[in-house]
Amino acid sequence: MCGLYASVGFEPDPARIDIIAHRGPDGRGWEVYGSGAGPVALGHRRLAIIDVSDAGLQPMSDASGRYHLIFNGEIYNYIELREEMRARGEVFVSESDSEVLLRAYMLWGEEALPRLRGMFAFLIWDEREKTLFAARDRYGIKPLYLFSTPRGVAFASEIKQLLGLPGLSGRMNIARVHDFLASGMSDHTAETMYDGVMQLRGGECATVKAGSPVLQIAIRRWYPATAGELHISEEEAAERFRALLTDSVRLHLRSDVPVGSCLSGGLDSSAIVCLMAGMMGSGEGGAKVNTISACYAEKSVDEKPFMDAVVAHAHTQPHFIFPKAEDVFQRASDITWHQDEPFGSTSIFAQWCVFEEARRAGVKVMLDGQGADEQLAGYHGGFAFRVAGLLRNGKVNTAVATLLARKRELGTPLLGQLSMAAIALMPEFATARLRTAYQRVQQRGWLDTAVIRKDGNPVTASQEGRRRTGLDPIVDIRSLCLGLTYATNLPMLLHWEDRNSMAHSIEARVPFLDHPLVEFSLALGNDHKIEGASTKTVLRRAMKGIMPDVVIDRRDKLGFATPEQAWFRGPLKNVAREGVENTLSLYPDLLNADAVRTNTARMLEGRTPLDFSLWRIINLGIWGRRFGVNL
């Protein structure tokens, strides 16, 4: 896990790699080459995880001096790939996965990408052909941003590295800021909230031809955002899922530095911790798994009883932290600086605290459960599409049983369930209009301004993300999971996790995003994901006997929540008002100030439910001031 920077045509500036020293405190590399389009700079900051010797320093070059690599991430099957290439006569001089990646590209070119199991963003400069090749992993676990003009192009791990380049305006991208304010969505397109700054999306690669003064840039998708279709029994699905997840965790434990895990008490992190414990020999004289957990005194969001059950079952070495309300605003500016863009809720602050504690505990690699909810329909919003899909297929009895099970086990009112299912049955254009109308009523006009009407996004962020990814409208669980994985939720969650972990020089690994497992999960039929009042049924069946029943049998979904309502109506009430006013003074034309103040007062005083829009407004101003973003 590292940080990188590359530019062609722009004036080489080593400060652009040093600004992300937090991503790689274990080594620094900077080289400049020549091309017909101008200087070519490659910069790298190293976080040493595999082969911590100097043999893993970058830029890494082959013996001939033709190829030069900078790489952020991990290739988990590097041992198998190395043995395959050795059998073909290749000779290696290090134990690093970076050298395996470089030689794989030398041997197979772009066709090396499908052979890789891992998370990666890398660039390779071909000195002979004067081309720069860039690629990002299948799901966008590792970031890769770019800014281009006819005379220059630059790639970076973090947006802040690109700011100030000639031609970059420093203005906000109104359409993407609108998406964020209206729905909390980001990273659902190749655009960012900075006008002109783009990103390679998960599964994309790019080639820059620099042999002449005019650059030629081609971006293409190397990994399609699709899924197969499987029809197998419950027992076979659970068995294969368990085998694939076990193999993924085994590969994700490859490291030459200490490995631990986040533990929320939910299904996903608990499954990973229990599998890790079995492989590491916890309780039998082996190394205990260090688990890091965020806890709260407020019972409505506290999951410590479930954490305790996993800790006792897996014999882990637990570390519990209690994020404090007073720290939210004290750290907000620094967290926003690391995130590069505004973020959706104070749960990102809690995640920051988890990685901060991991660093204190001396854990350099952390496994996390990110990705399971998206591919397995783990969010309760999926029930509406489950019922809608059943009704479309004439399975009325099963649909009714699902509604009654949620009413019985979760207390979800039948009328509300039926309303959501009816909306899910509508065509996408109709549901998009309903959602837009609902947001206008709910937000009471605070986004109704000339700026938003002129440059905002006329459709929902979810619809925009799926359209740009080439995905069909959501009509059932299968299409919902495809959209969440490739277009909307997952890219955003991975952004937050990468920045929070790397801010503390921690490598975050996500075993649920090993591509054989993801491809299997997305291909599974709807019945393997939601049954009755249960989500992620294939995971529950697969982990029977491996993790505690009290966790397997959970039906609630907290989603790494913080007691945001209690905080904002209590100790943070005044500072929240100040935060709103700071945003309004910074961007007086962006929001309807009167409506914002009315909504803020109603939420803080308890007259209406407190939703995430309050934090989004506050954090937008924090971002704008920290980075000097213009309207």
C-alpha positions as CSV (number, residue, x, y, z in Angstrom):
1,M,0.0,0.0,0.0
2,C,1.6,3.2,-1.1
3,G,1.1,6.5,-2.8
4,L,2.1,7.5,-6.4
5,Y,2.3,10.4,-8.8
6,A,3.1,10.5,-12.5
7,S,3.0,13.4,-15.0
8,V,3.8,13.9,-18.7
9,G,4.4,17.3,-20.0
10,F,4.0,19.2,-16.8
11,E,7.0,20.6,-14.9
12,P,8.2,17.8,-12.6
13,D,7.5,18.8,-9.0
14,P,8.6,16.4,-6.2
15,A,6.3,18.2,-3.7
16,R,3.4,16.4,-5.3
17,I,4.6,13.1,-4.0
18,D,5.8,14.4,-0.6
19,I,2.3,15.8,0.2
20,I,1.2,12.2,0.6
21,A,4.0,11.0,2.8
22,H,1.4,9.5,5.1
23,R,0.6,6.9,2.4
24,G,4.2,5.7,2.4
25,P,6.5,6.6,5.3
26,D,8.9,3.7,4.6
27,G,10.5,4.9,1.3
28,R,10.5,7.6,-1.3
29,G,11.4,7.5,-5.0
30,W,11.5,10.1,-7.7
31,E,12.7,9.8,-11.3
32,V,12.4,12.0,-14.4
33,Y,12.6,10.7,-18.0
34,G,12.2,12.4,-21.4
35,S,9.6,12.2,-24.1
36,G,8.4,14.1,-27.2
37,A,5.6,15.6,-25.0
38,G,8.0,16.9,-22.4
39,P,9.4,15.5,-19.1
40,V,7.9,12.4,-17.6
41,A,8.0,12.2,-13.8
42,L,7.4,9.1,-11.7
43,G,7.1,9.5,-7.9
44,H,6.4,6.9,-5.2
45,R,5.9,6.8,-1.4
46,R,6.3,3.3,0.0
47,L,4.4,1.5,2.8
48,A,6.5,-1.7,3.1
49,I,4.2,-4.7,3.6
50,I,5.7,-7.5,1.5
51,D,9.5,-7.8,1.3
52,V,10.2,-4.8,3.5
53,S,13.8,-4.6,2.2
54,D,15.1,-1.9,-0.1
55,A,14.6,-4.4,-3.0
56,G,11.0,-3.2,-3.0
57,L,11.7,0.5,-3.5
58,Q,10.1,2.3,-6.5
59,P,10.1,3.4,-9.3
60,M,11.1,-0.2,-10.0
61,S,12.9,-0.8,-13.3
62,D,13.7,-3.9,-15.3
63,A,17.3,-4.8,-16.1
64,S,17.1,-3.4,-19.6
65,G,15.9,0.0,-18.4
66,R,12.9,0.0,-20.7
67,Y,10.1,-0.5,-18.1
68,H,9.6,1.6,-14.9
69,L,6.8,0.8,-12.4
70,I,5.1,2.7,-9.6
71,F,2.5,0.7,-7.8
72,N,-0.1,1.1,-5.0
73,G,-1.8,-2.0,-3.6
74,E,-1.2,-5.7,-3.2
75,I,-1.1,-8.6,-5.6
76,Y,-2.3,-11.4,-3.4
77,N,-1.5,-14.3,-5.8
78,Y,2.0,-13.0,-6.4
79,I,3.6,-16.2,-5.2
80,E,1.6,-18.3,-7.7
81,L,2.3,-15.9,-10.5
82,R,6.0,-15.8,-9.7
83,E,6.2,-19.6,-9.8
84,E,4.4,-19.6,-13.1
85,M,6.8,-17.1,-14.6
86,R,9.9,-18.9,-13.1
87,A,8.7,-22.0,-14.9
88,R,9.0,-20.0,-18.1
89,G,12.6,-19.0,-17.3
90,E,12.1,-15.6,-15.5
91,V,14.6,-14.8,-12.8
92,F,13.5,-12.6,-9.8
93,V,15.8,-10.6,-7.6
94,S,13.3,-9.7,-4.8
95,E,10.5,-11.3,-2.8
96,S,8.1,-8.4,-3.6
97,D,4.8,-8.5,-5.4
98,S,5.8,-5.3,-7.2
99,E,8.5,-7.1,-9.1
100,V,6.0,-9.9,-10.0
101,L,3.6,-7.2,-11.3
102,L,6.3,-5.5,-13.4
103,R,7.5,-8.8,-14.9
104,A,3.9,-9.9,-15.6
105,Y,3.3,-6.8,-17.6
106,M,6.6,-7.3,-19.5
107,L,5.6,-10.9,-20.3
108,W,1.9,-10.5,-21.0
109,G,1.2,-6.7,-21.5
110,E,-2.3,-5.6,-20.7
111,E,-3.4,-9.3,-20.7
112,A,-1.7,-9.5,-17.3
113,L,-4.6,-7.7,-15.7
114,P,-7.1,-10.6,-15.6
115,R,-4.4,-12.8,-14.0
116,L,-4.1,-10.5,-11.0
117,R,-5.9,-11.1,-7.7
118,G,-5.7,-8.1,-5.6
119,M,-6.1,-4.4,-5.2
120,F,-4.0,-2.1,-7.3
121,A,-3.4,1.2,-9.0
122,F,-0.2,1.3,-11.0
123,L,1.6,3.0,-13.8
124,I,4.3,1.7,-16.1
125,W,6.5,4.0,-18.2
126,D,7.8,2.3,-21.4
127,E,11.0,4.3,-22.2
128,R,11.4,2.8,-25.7
129,E,7.8,3.3,-26.9
130,K,7.3,6.5,-24.9
131,T,4.0,5.4,-23.5
132,L,2.6,5.5,-20.0
133,F,0.2,2.7,-19.1
134,A,-2.2,3.1,-16.1
135,A,-4.6,0.6,-14.5
136,R,-7.0,0.3,-11.6
137,D,-8.3,-2.9,-10.0
138,R,-11.7,-4.4,-10.8
139,Y,-13.7,-2.6,-8.1
140,G,-11.6,0.5,-7.5
141,I,-10.2,-0.5,-4.1
142,K,-7.1,1.6,-4.7
143,P,-7.6,5.2,-6.1
144,L,-6.2,6.7,-9.3
145,Y,-7.0,10.3,-10.2
146,L,-6.0,12.2,-13.3
147,F,-6.0,15.7,-14.8
148,S,-5.3,16.3,-18.5
149,T,-4.8,19.0,-21.0
150,P,-3.5,18.8,-24.6
151,R,0.0,19.5,-23.3
152,G,0.1,17.6,-20.0
153,V,-1.4,14.8,-18.0
154,A,-1.0,13.8,-14.4
155,F,-2.0,10.8,-12.3
156,A,-2.2,10.7,-8.5
157,S,-3.3,8.6,-5.6
158,E,-5.0,11.6,-4.0
159,I,-6.7,14.7,-5.5
160,K,-4.7,17.2,-3.5
161,Q,-1.6,16.2,-5.4
162,L,-3.1,17.6,-8.6
163,L,-4.4,20.9,-7.3
164,G,-2.5,23.9,-8.6
165,L,-1.5,22.2,-11.9
166,P,-1.6,24.6,-14.9
167,G,-5.2,24.7,-16.3
168,L,-6.9,23.3,-13.2
169,S,-9.5,25.9,-12.1
170,G,-9.9,25.1,-8.4
171,R,-13.7,25.4,-8.9
172,M,-16.3,22.9,-7.6
173,N,-18.2,20.6,-10.0
174,I,-21.7,21.7,-9.3
175,A,-23.4,18.6,-10.7
176,R,-21.4,16.3,-8.4
177,V,-21.7,18.6,-5.4
178,H,-25.5,18.6,-6.0
179,D,-25.5,14.8,-6.0
180,F,-23.6,14.8,-2.7
181,L,-25.9,17.4,-1.0
182,A,-29.1,15.8,-2.3
183,S,-28.3,12.1,-1.6
184,G,-24.9,11.8,0.0
185,M,-23.6,10.1,-3.1
186,S,-20.0,10.5,-4.5
187,D,-17.6,8.5,-6.6
188,H,-20.5,7.2,-8.7
189,T,-19.0,8.7,-11.9
190,A,-15.6,9.4,-13.3
191,E,-16.0,13.0,-12.2
192,T,-15.0,14.3,-8.8
193,M,-16.4,17.3,-6.9
194,Y,-13.5,19.3,-8.4
195,D,-14.1,20.7,-11.8
196,G,-11.6,19.1,-14.2
197,V,-10.3,16.3,-11.8
198,M,-11.3,12.9,-13.0
199,Q,-10.6,9.3,-11.8
200,L,-10.1,6.0,-13.6
201,R,-13.0,4.0,-12.4
202,G,-12.7,0.4,-11.1
203,G,-11.9,-1.9,-13.9
204,E,-10.5,0.8,-16.2
205,C,-7.0,1.3,-17.7
206,A,-5.5,4.1,-19.8
207,T,-2.6,4.5,-22.3
208,V,-0.8,7.8,-22.8
209,K,1.2,8.2,-26.0
210,A,3.9,10.8,-25.4
211,G,6.1,10.4,-28.5
212,S,5.0,13.7,-30.0
213,P,4.3,17.2,-28.5
214,V,0.5,16.5,-28.6
215,L,-0.5,13.8,-26.0
216,Q,-2.9,11.0,-27.0
217,I,-4.9,9.5,-24.1
218,A,-7.2,6.5,-24.4
219,I,-9.2,5.2,-21.5
220,R,-11.0,1.9,-21.7
221,R,-12.6,-0.7,-19.5
222,W,-10.6,-3.9,-19.1
223,Y,-13.0,-5.6,-16.6
224,P,-16.7,-5.5,-17.5
225,A,-19.3,-4.5,-14.9
226,T,-21.4,-7.6,-15.5
227,A,-22.3,-10.9,-13.8
228,G,-23.0,-14.4,-14.8
229,E,-26.0,-16.4,-13.6
230,L,-26.0,-19.5,-11.4
231,H,-28.8,-21.9,-10.5
232,I,-27.7,-24.0,-7.6
233,S,-29.0,-25.4,-4.3
234,E,-28.8,-23.6,-0.9
235,E,-26.3,-26.2,0.3
236,E,-24.0,-26.0,-2.7
237,A,-24.2,-22.2,-2.6
238,A,-23.2,-22.1,1.1
239,E,-20.4,-24.6,0.6
240,R,-18.9,-22.7,-2.4
241,F,-19.3,-19.3,-0.7
242,R,-17.5,-20.6,2.4
243,A,-14.7,-22.1,0.3
244,L,-14.2,-18.9,-1.7
245,L,-14.3,-16.6,1.3
246,T,-11.9,-18.9,3.2
247,D,-9.4,-18.9,0.3
248,S,-9.7,-15.1,0.0
249,V,-8.9,-14.6,3.7
250,R,-6.0,-16.9,3.4
251,L,-4.5,-14.9,0.6
252,H,-5.3,-11.6,2.4
253,L,-3.2,-12.7,5.4
254,R,0.0,-12.7,3.3
255,S,2.1,-10.1,4.9
256,D,5.6,-9.5,6.4
257,V,4.1,-7.1,9.0
258,P,1.4,-7.5,11.7
259,V,-2.2,-8.1,10.5
260,G,-5.4,-7.3,12.5
261,S,-9.0,-6.7,11.7
262,C,-11.8,-4.2,12.2
263,L,-14.7,-5.7,14.2
264,S,-18.1,-4.0,14.2
265,G,-20.1,-7.0,15.5
266,G,-21.9,-7.3,12.2
267,L,-22.0,-10.4,10.0
268,D,-19.2,-9.3,7.6
269,S,-16.4,-8.3,9.9
270,S,-17.3,-11.1,12.3
271,A,-17.0,-13.7,9.5
272,I,-13.5,-12.4,8.6
273,V,-12.3,-12.3,12.2
274,C,-13.5,-15.9,12.9
275,L,-11.8,-17.2,9.7
276,M,-8.6,-15.3,10.6
277,A,-8.6,-16.8,14.1
278,G,-8.9,-20.3,12.7
279,M,-6.0,-19.8,10.3
280,M,-3.8,-18.0,12.9
281,G,-4.4,-20.6,15.6
282,S,-6.0,-18.3,18.1
283,G,-6.7,-20.1,21.4
284,E,-4.2,-22.9,20.6
285,G,-1.0,-21.1,21.4
286,G,-1.0,-19.3,18.1
287,A,-1.0,-15.5,17.5
288,K,-4.2,-13.8,18.6
289,V,-6.1,-11.6,16.1
290,N,-5.9,-8.0,17.1
291,T,-9.5,-6.6,16.6
292,I,-10.3,-2.9,16.7
293,S,-13.9,-1.8,17.5
294,A,-15.8,1.5,18.0
295,C,-18.3,1.5,20.9
296,Y,-20.8,3.9,22.3
297,A,-22.8,4.4,25.5
298,E,-25.9,5.0,23.5
299,K,-27.6,1.6,23.2
300,S,-29.4,2.4,20.0
301,V,-26.1,2.3,18.0
302,D,-23.9,0.2,20.3
303,E,-22.9,-3.3,19.0
304,K,-20.5,-4.2,21.8
305,P,-22.5,-7.3,22.9
306,F,-22.0,-8.8,19.5
307,M,-18.3,-7.8,19.5
308,D,-17.9,-9.5,22.8
309,A,-19.4,-12.7,21.5
310,V,-17.0,-12.7,18.6
311,V,-14.0,-11.9,20.8
312,A,-14.9,-14.8,23.2
313,H,-15.6,-17.2,20.3
314,A,-12.4,-16.4,18.3
315,H,-10.1,-15.6,21.3
316,T,-9.0,-12.3,19.8
317,Q,-7.0,-9.5,21.4
318,P,-9.6,-6.8,21.5
319,H,-9.1,-3.1,21.4
320,F,-12.2,-1.0,22.1
321,I,-12.4,2.8,21.5
322,F,-15.2,5.2,22.4
323,P,-15.3,8.1,19.8
324,K,-16.2,11.3,21.6
325,A,-18.7,13.9,20.3
326,E,-16.4,16.8,21.1
327,D,-13.7,15.3,18.8
328,V,-16.0,15.4,15.7
329,F,-15.5,19.0,14.8
330,Q,-12.0,19.2,16.3
331,R,-10.8,16.6,13.7
332,A,-13.3,17.4,10.9
333,S,-10.9,19.7,8.9
334,D,-8.0,17.2,9.0
335,I,-10.2,14.2,8.1
336,T,-11.7,16.3,5.2
337,W,-8.1,17.1,4.1
338,H,-7.3,13.4,3.9
339,Q,-10.6,12.5,2.3
340,D,-10.1,15.3,-0.4
341,E,-13.8,15.7,-0.8
342,P,-16.8,16.2,1.6
343,F,-18.1,13.0,3.2
344,G,-21.5,11.8,4.1
345,S,-21.8,11.4,7.9
346,T,-19.9,11.2,11.2
347,S,-19.5,7.4,10.7
348,I,-16.3,8.4,8.7
349,F,-15.0,10.1,11.9
350,A,-15.6,6.8,13.8
351,Q,-13.8,4.8,11.2
352,W,-10.9,7.3,11.5
353,C,-10.7,6.6,15.2
354,V,-10.6,2.8,14.5
355,F,-7.6,3.2,12.2
356,E,-6.0,5.6,14.7
357,E,-6.2,2.9,17.4
358,A,-4.8,0.3,15.0
359,R,-1.7,2.4,14.5
360,R,-1.4,2.8,18.3
361,A,-1.6,-1.0,18.6
362,G,1.2,-1.5,16.1
363,V,-1.0,-3.2,13.5
364,K,0.1,-2.2,10.0
365,V,-2.5,-4.2,8.0
366,M,-6.2,-4.4,8.7
367,L,-8.8,-6.7,7.2
368,D,-12.3,-5.2,6.9
369,G,-15.7,-6.5,5.8
370,Q,-16.3,-3.9,3.1
371,G,-18.2,-5.1,0.0
372,A,-20.4,-7.9,1.4
373,D,-23.5,-5.7,1.7
374,E,-23.3,-4.6,-1.9
375,Q,-22.9,-8.0,-3.5
376,L,-25.2,-9.9,-1.1
377,A,-28.1,-7.3,-0.7
378,G,-27.3,-6.6,2.9
379,Y,-29.1,-3.3,3.1
380,H,-32.7,-3.3,4.3
381,G,-33.7,-1.2,1.3
382,G,-33.3,-4.4,-0.7
383,F,-36.5,-6.0,0.7
384,A,-38.6,-3.8,-1.5
385,F,-36.9,-5.1,-4.6
386,R,-37.1,-8.6,-3.3
387,V,-40.9,-8.3,-2.9
388,A,-41.2,-6.6,-6.3
389,G,-39.2,-9.3,-8.0
390,L,-41.4,-12.0,-6.4
391,L,-44.6,-10.3,-7.5
392,R,-43.3,-9.9,-11.1
393,N,-42.6,-13.7,-11.2
394,G,-46.0,-14.5,-9.8
395,K,-44.7,-15.7,-6.4
396,V,-47.4,-14.0,-4.4
397,N,-47.3,-16.4,-1.4
398,T,-43.6,-15.9,-1.0
399,A,-43.9,-12.1,-1.3
400,V,-46.6,-12.1,1.4
401,A,-44.5,-14.4,3.7
402,T,-41.6,-11.9,3.3
403,L,-43.8,-9.0,4.3
404,L,-45.2,-10.8,7.3
405,A,-41.7,-12.0,8.4
406,R,-40.4,-8.4,8.5
407,K,-43.4,-7.3,10.4
408,R,-43.1,-10.1,12.9
409,E,-39.3,-10.1,13.4
410,L,-38.3,-6.5,12.8
411,G,-41.6,-4.6,13.5
412,T,-41.6,-3.1,10.0
413,P,-45.2,-1.8,9.3
414,L,-46.9,-3.6,6.4
415,L,-48.2,-0.4,4.9
416,G,-44.7,1.0,4.6
417,Q,-43.4,-2.2,3.1
418,L,-46.2,-2.3,0.5
419,S,-45.5,1.4,-0.4
420,M,-41.8,0.7,-1.0
421,A,-42.6,-2.5,-3.0
422,A,-45.1,-0.5,-5.1
423,I,-42.4,2.1,-5.9
424,A,-39.9,-0.7,-6.8
425,L,-42.4,-2.1,-9.3
426,M,-42.6,1.2,-11.1
427,P,-40.4,2.1,-14.2
428,E,-37.2,3.8,-13.3
429,F,-38.2,7.2,-14.9
430,A,-41.2,7.2,-12.6
431,T,-39.4,6.2,-9.4
432,A,-36.7,8.8,-10.2
433,R,-39.4,11.5,-10.5
434,L,-41.0,10.3,-7.2
435,R,-37.6,10.4,-5.5
436,T,-36.8,13.8,-6.7
437,A,-40.2,15.1,-5.6
438,Y,-39.8,13.5,-2.2
439,Q,-36.4,15.1,-1.8
440,R,-37.8,18.5,-2.6
441,V,-40.6,18.1,0.0
442,Q,-38.2,16.6,2.6
443,Q,-35.6,19.3,2.0
444,R,-38.2,22.1,1.9
445,G,-36.5,23.9,-1.0
446,W,-33.0,24.3,0.4
447,L,-31.5,23.1,-2.9
448,D,-33.8,25.3,-5.0
449,T,-31.4,27.9,-6.3
450,A,-30.5,29.3,-9.7
451,V,-27.0,27.7,-9.4
452,I,-28.4,24.2,-8.9
453,R,-31.1,24.7,-11.5
454,K,-28.5,25.7,-14.0
455,D,-25.7,23.3,-13.3
456,G,-27.1,20.6,-11.0
457,N,-27.8,17.0,-11.9
458,P,-31.4,16.7,-13.4
459,V,-31.6,13.0,-12.5
460,T,-30.8,11.1,-9.3
461,A,-27.2,10.3,-8.4
462,S,-28.0,6.6,-8.4
463,Q,-29.5,6.8,-11.9
464,E,-26.6,8.8,-13.1
465,G,-24.0,6.3,-11.7
466,R,-25.7,3.3,-13.3
467,R,-26.2,5.0,-16.6
468,R,-22.5,5.9,-16.8
469,T,-21.5,2.4,-15.9
470,G,-23.8,0.9,-18.5
471,L,-26.0,-0.9,-16.1
472,D,-29.7,-1.6,-16.5
473,P,-32.4,-0.1,-14.2
474,I,-32.9,-1.8,-10.9
475,V,-35.9,-4.2,-11.0
476,D,-34.8,-7.0,-8.6
477,I,-32.1,-8.1,-6.1
478,R,-29.7,-9.0,-8.9
479,S,-29.8,-5.6,-10.7
480,L,-29.7,-3.9,-7.3
481,C,-26.5,-5.7,-6.3
482,L,-24.8,-4.9,-9.6
483,G,-25.6,-1.2,-9.2
484,L,-24.4,-1.1,-5.6
485,T,-21.2,-2.9,-6.4
486,Y,-20.1,-1.2,-9.6
487,A,-21.8,2.2,-9.7
488,T,-22.9,3.7,-6.4
489,N,-22.3,2.6,-2.8
490,L,-19.2,0.5,-3.0
491,P,-16.9,3.0,-4.9
492,M,-17.8,5.7,-2.3
493,L,-17.2,3.4,0.7
494,L,-13.8,2.3,-0.7
495,H,-12.8,5.9,-1.1
496,W,-13.5,6.6,2.6
497,E,-11.7,3.5,3.8
498,D,-8.6,4.1,1.7
499,R,-8.2,7.7,2.9
500,N,-8.9,6.9,6.6
501,S,-6.5,4.0,6.7
502,M,-3.8,5.6,4.7
503,A,-4.0,8.8,6.9
504,H,-2.6,6.5,9.6
505,S,-0.2,4.6,7.3
506,I,-2.4,1.5,7.6
507,E,-3.1,-0.9,4.8
508,A,-6.8,-1.8,4.7
509,R,-7.6,-5.1,2.9
510,V,-11.1,-6.2,1.9
511,P,-11.4,-10.0,1.5
512,F,-15.0,-9.9,0.3
513,L,-13.7,-8.1,-2.8
514,D,-11.6,-11.0,-4.1
515,H,-12.9,-11.2,-7.6
516,P,-13.7,-15.0,-7.7
517,L,-15.9,-14.5,-4.7
518,V,-17.6,-11.3,-6.1
519,E,-18.3,-13.0,-9.4
520,F,-19.9,-16.0,-7.6
521,S,-22.0,-13.8,-5.3
522,L,-23.3,-11.5,-8.1
523,A,-24.3,-14.6,-10.1
524,L,-26.3,-16.1,-7.4
525,G,-30.1,-16.0,-7.6
526,N,-32.2,-13.7,-5.5
527,D,-33.3,-16.5,-3.2
528,H,-29.7,-16.9,-1.9
529,K,-29.6,-13.3,-0.7
530,I,-32.9,-12.4,1.0
531,E,-35.2,-15.0,2.6
532,G,-38.0,-13.9,4.9
533,A,-36.6,-11.2,7.2
534,S,-33.0,-12.2,6.7
535,T,-30.4,-10.6,4.4
536,K,-27.2,-12.2,3.1
537,T,-28.7,-15.7,3.7
538,V,-25.8,-17.4,1.8
539,L,-23.3,-15.9,4.2
540,R,-25.3,-16.9,7.2
541,R,-25.5,-20.5,6.0
542,A,-21.8,-20.5,5.0
543,M,-20.6,-19.4,8.4
544,K,-22.8,-21.7,10.5
545,G,-20.5,-23.3,13.1
546,I,-17.7,-20.8,12.3
547,M,-19.0,-17.7,14.1
548,P,-21.3,-17.3,17.0
549,D,-25.0,-18.0,16.4
550,V,-25.9,-14.7,18.2
551,V,-24.3,-12.9,15.3
552,I,-25.5,-15.2,12.5
553,D,-29.1,-14.7,13.8
554,R,-28.9,-10.9,13.9
555,R,-31.6,-9.3,11.8
556,D,-31.0,-5.6,12.6
557,K,-28.7,-3.4,10.5
558,L,-26.7,-0.5,12.0
559,G,-24.1,0.1,9.3
560,F,-21.3,1.4,11.5
561,A,-23.5,4.1,12.9
562,T,-22.7,6.8,15.4
563,P,-25.1,8.5,17.8
564,E,-25.3,11.4,15.5
565,Q,-28.8,12.5,16.5
566,A,-27.9,12.6,20.2
567,W,-24.6,14.4,19.5
568,F,-26.2,17.1,17.3
569,R,-29.1,17.7,19.6
570,G,-26.9,17.7,22.6
571,P,-23.2,18.7,22.9
572,L,-22.8,19.6,19.2
573,K,-25.9,21.7,18.8
574,N,-24.3,25.1,18.8
575,V,-21.2,24.2,16.8
576,A,-23.5,22.5,14.3
577,R,-25.4,25.8,13.8
578,E,-22.1,27.6,13.4
579,G,-21.0,25.0,10.8
580,V,-24.2,25.6,8.8
581,E,-23.6,29.4,8.9
582,N,-20.0,29.0,7.8
583,T,-21.1,27.1,4.7
584,L,-23.8,29.7,3.9
585,S,-21.4,32.5,4.2
586,L,-18.8,30.7,2.0
587,Y,-21.3,29.8,-0.7
588,P,-24.2,32.3,-0.4
589,D,-25.6,31.5,-3.9
590,L,-25.4,27.7,-3.8
591,L,-28.1,27.0,-1.2
592,N,-31.4,28.6,-0.2
593,A,-30.2,30.1,3.1
594,D,-33.7,30.6,4.6
595,A,-34.7,27.0,3.9
596,V,-31.4,25.7,5.2
597,R,-31.8,27.6,8.5
598,T,-35.4,26.5,8.9
599,N,-34.5,22.8,8.3
600,T,-31.6,23.1,10.7
601,A,-33.7,24.5,13.5
602,R,-36.4,21.9,13.0
603,M,-33.8,19.0,13.2
604,L,-31.8,20.4,16.0
605,E,-34.9,21.1,18.1
606,G,-36.4,17.7,17.5
607,R,-39.4,18.8,15.5
608,T,-38.3,16.7,12.5
609,P,-36.0,13.7,12.3
610,L,-32.3,14.6,12.0
611,D,-31.0,13.3,8.7
612,F,-27.5,13.2,7.2
613,S,-28.2,16.4,5.1
614,L,-27.2,18.5,8.1
615,W,-23.7,17.0,8.3
616,R,-23.3,17.3,4.5
617,I,-24.0,21.0,4.5
618,I,-21.6,21.5,7.4
619,N,-18.9,19.4,5.8
620,L,-19.2,21.1,2.4
621,G,-18.1,24.3,4.1
622,I,-15.2,22.7,5.9
623,W,-14.0,21.2,2.6
624,G,-14.4,24.5,0.7
625,R,-12.4,26.4,3.3
626,R,-9.7,23.8,3.7
627,F,-9.0,23.5,-0.1
628,G,-10.0,27.0,-1.2
629,V,-12.7,25.7,-3.6
630,N,-14.5,28.4,-5.6
631,L,-18.1,28.3,-6.7
